[in-house]
Amino acid sequence: MKKTLINWDFMRFLRLGIGLWLGYTAITEHQLIIGVMAGLFLIQAMMNIGCGSKGCNLPFNKNNINQKVEDLSFEELKQKQ
C-alpha cells in the first residue's frame, strides 16, 4: 500500500489522467476495448510500472562501436533449369 502512495512523478500522474479519461470515455460510449485500455493505464499508474526512466529503447552499448566488421564472403547459387 505504501508503494502506491509514494514517488508520484509526472509520468504516474499522466498515466492516471489518461486512465481516468479513457475510463470515463469507455463508460459513456459503452466501449469495452477502451475500458480495457483504461484499466491498463490505471494499473501502470498505481503500480508504477512502465518503460522506466530511460524509455523503452534498448540500452546503448559503447563497447561495440570500435569493433571492426569482418569481410563476408558470399557464394552465388544458381538455379538449374
Steps between C-alpha positions, in 0.01 A plus 500: 500500500787737576643453150185640341510814715865606457723612211230653284664674206374654178475169312289337773262796501487490121416128498237558767345785303494302176354200683225706660420676173486168310289351779250784478491467122451123521206539738326776304555336159445141622830381348665195654835535320545857623415376850775239478747767388389719793561211737850451365586867547355500852697188597818659364435813704418317822789253486748746347592270214579600147799552278716652772699819526714421192203437274414189307816495292761230523812591696777654293825307533802718424738201492362378167580823313872436460467141381591444136265325266657193346491452124223270401529254216201411289443206273270544203238231464356434156175329436513202263272525200 
